[in-house]
Amino acid sequence: MMNKRIRLRRLVRLRDVVLKNIPLGLLTMDVFCDPTDHPCGTTYCLGGWAAVDPVFKRANLRLQAYTGGDRIPVFTNEHGTATSFDALRAFFGIAYLEAVDLFAGENPNDKAYLRRKLTDLITRYRKGA
């Protein structure tokens, strides 16, 4: 089980640093990473942006090549290597369904909406969920 302080620190960083700093037009919740989607550069979903954050990269969350030219989040720790939603679940110390709910393509490309979802998740974990 993940240390509560690490979980909260990572979720707060995801909300307050990663999400806040995503350039306008470069958030697309349809795929983890689409290098051809935007003329200004690569677009990522929130999970993809997390995987390229320098602090999270130092903690072993990264993007790895996947079939069809896509890249997916990968997280390696003492328990092994996880990919996709399992990687995000393990890295952030949240339940699998919470990872799918937060990082899946059904979410709108709306930073305010994602911020509210993260705030709700952080509040639940602070209360001991």
Buried (B, 14 or more C-beta within 10 A) or exposed (E): EBEEEEBBEBBBBBBBEBBEEBEEEBBBBEBBBBEEBBEEEBBBBBBBBBBBBEEBEEBBBBBBEBEEEBBBBBBBBEEEEBBBBBBBBBBBBBEEEBBBBBBBEEBEBEBEEBBEBBBEBBEEBEEEE
